[in-house]
Amino acid sequence: MKNPLVLTLDFGTQSVRAGLFDKEGNIVGLEKKIYEPAYVSPKKGYGEQEADFYWDCCVDVLKRLTKNYPDKLKDIAGATVTTFRDSAVALDKDGKPLRPVILWLDQRLAEAKEKVPKLYMLLFTLVGMRDTVILNRRRTMAHWIKENQPEIWAKTDKYVSISTYLNYKLTGVMADTIAGYVGHYPSDHRKRKWFGEKSLKGCMFGIPKRMLCELKQPGDVIGTITDEIADMVGLPHGINLYGTGPDKGCETIGVGALDQSIGAVSYGTACTIEVSNKKYHEPEPFLPAYAAAVPDWYNMEVQIYRGYWMLKWFSREFGRELIDEAKIQEMAVEEILNKGLEDIPAGCDGLMLQPYWGPGLARPLAKGAVIGFSDTITRNHFYRAIIEGIAFALREGLESIERSQKHKVKEIRISGGGSKAEVICQITADIFNLPVKKVQTEESTSLGAAIATFVALKEFDSTEEAIKSMVHVVKTYEPNPEDAKTYNHLFKKVYLNMYPKMKYLYKRIKEFSWVK
């Protein structure tokens, strides 16, 4: 093809996008559908959605794309699917979902009654990872289904990620890449294969190997979009679907962060810092690096679970009187609150927030905490403290990554909904004390998926060449020296001491919850 295009299907937590990209990184066609509702909560803390809800949304955006851009369809050289992570689908022997998808943001915990060999638990205890392993097992929804819906588990033939299910619906092939299996699956990212069922790490998840999908490597062909599906949505016949990776991995490529000197910050519902490396380095002790969405690379990642979800929570709980104003101005409540950020000095007059709204693997006992209240603190202080706290946590993660790879990061690439606000980009530059750069599109996940697919199609000799052609920095935020100095003091003297000082108290809180 003279001017080949890539079709991307990008499933986020809130919406799905179907896009067409050219080799210069331009979006030549895009359709979006916001989920209504994004998910349902049968009980407090639950987050579920029907797997076929996502498929129906996929069909809808594809039909609109083919209708609105008919002249572009003949140039589609390949397609790919990228989705949010760690959201599994239990399928019967006919490939039909047995229950709704339990989404990554779901907070339920299994009891994880299934036994782990005593020797393994002893080893985990000796290296100080016992609590982390217990939390990891309790978060594995395969265990929850076994314990609470044994009749469903008995009928489960395949236990796969939502991306695998969508691949299957498009091609009839039950396959995915190792990069897509981030989360609570027996994924050996270092060796790019499944762990054995009885291995030290594999046995934690309790998922029989027969239930897992066929694994392919990033860049491999998953299958060909079936003629039946092509006819249904209006696509040409014979389009191959290529395996790439999940949302965060594609987003890192989409901002051009394929270098150990570049950190990729994503301010989404979950917030992450990722650094790409050719060698396997664990970002934190016993936390794996993930296979990247392109061959032969790894992503070192530290995640703040429910990151910028906190801003929505804060807006809902403390900004209700702003709802009418937001409607009049046709903007989100958070956008109004963002306007007040510049009225608050760096460091929020000493108000410090630790953003552990959900426990992490490295800190399984953690809770959120705010310190430094005084009679001068306002709502705007609190809102800015959330933004600063998330950035502090990501800086802590970055410094752990730098120690692991023994190489300093020299710049940050920023993306996600939070990056739309100029003031948040500047706060990020000041807290990291590094230049922060934005690229030409907010659709960085789709762009990264397109880059990986063009590389798979051999349209470029390397991913580096593809990034050079398709990713374009359009703005740089340089750190403000005075604010950077303030943040560095607070980070080193206060923030890094918060969790160690309060760890004992979190343990007591956990005991209190048991008593209740």
HELIX and SHEET records of a PDB file:
HELIX    1   1 ALA A   51  ASN A   68  1                                  18    
HELIX    2   2 PRO A   70  ASP A   75  5                                   6    
HELIX    3   3 LYS A  118  LEU A  126  1                                   9    
HELIX    4   4 ARG A  130  ARG A  139  1                                  10    
HELIX    5   5 MET A  141  ASN A  148  1                                   8    
HELIX    6   6 PRO A  150  LYS A  155  1                                   6    
HELIX    7   7 ILE A  162  THR A  171  1                                  10    
HELIX    8   8 ILE A  178  GLY A  180  5                                   3    
HELIX    9   9 GLY A  202  MET A  204  5                                   3    
HELIX   10  10 LYS A  209  MET A  211  5                                   3    
HELIX   11  11 ASP A  227  VAL A  233  1                                   7    
HELIX   12  12 ASP A  247  GLY A  254  1                                   8    
HELIX   13  13 TRP A  309  PHE A  318  1                                  10    
HELIX   14  14 ARG A  320  LEU A  322  5                                   3    
HELIX   15  15 ILE A  323  GLN A  329  1                                   7    
HELIX   16  16 VAL A  333  LYS A  339  1                                   7    
HELIX   17  17 LEU A  341  ASP A  343  5                                   3    
HELIX   18  18 CYS A  348  GLY A  350  5                                   3    
HELIX   19  19 ARG A  379  GLN A  405  1                                  27    
HELIX   20  20 GLY A  417  LYS A  420  5                                   4    
HELIX   21  21 GLU A  422  PHE A  432  1                                  11    
HELIX   22  22 SER A  444  ALA A  456  1                                  13    
HELIX   23  23 THR A  463  MET A  470  1                                   8    
HELIX   24  24 PRO A  481  LEU A  490  1                                  10    
HELIX   25  25 PHE A  491  TYR A  495  3                                   5    
HELIX   26  26 LEU A  496  VAL A  515  1                                  20    
SHEET    1   A 6 ILE A  27  ILE A  34  0                                        
SHEET    2   A 6 SER A  15  PHE A  21 -1                                        
SHEET    3   A 6 LEU A   5  PHE A  11 -1                                        
SHEET    4   A 6 ILE A  76  THR A  83  1                                        
SHEET    5   A 6 ASN A 240  TYR A 242  1                                        
SHEET    6   A 6 VAL A 221  THR A 224 -1                                        
SHEET    1   B 2 GLU A  48  GLN A  49  0                                        
SHEET    2   B 2 VAL A 101  ILE A 102 -1                                        
SHEET    1   C 2 ALA A  88  LEU A  91  0                                        
SHEET    2   C 2 LYS A 158  SER A 161 -1                                        
SHEET    1   D 2 ALA A 175  THR A 177  0                                        
SHEET    2   D 2 GLU A 214  LYS A 216  1                                        
SHEET    1   E 2 SER A 187  ASP A 188  0                                        
SHEET    2   E 2 LYS A 193  TRP A 194 -1                                        
SHEET    1   F 7 TYR A 290  ALA A 291  0                                        
SHEET    2   F 7 TYR A 298  ILE A 304 -1                                        
SHEET    3   F 7 CYS A 271  ASN A 277 -1                                        
SHEET    4   F 7 ILE A 262  TYR A 267 -1                                        
SHEET    5   F 7 GLU A 411  SER A 415  1                                        
SHEET    6   F 7 VAL A 436  VAL A 439  1                                        
SHEET    7   F 7 VAL A 473  TYR A 477 -1                                        
SHEET    1   G 2 MET A 352  GLN A 354  0                                        
SHEET    2   G 2 ALA A 369  ILE A 371 -1                                        
END                                                                             
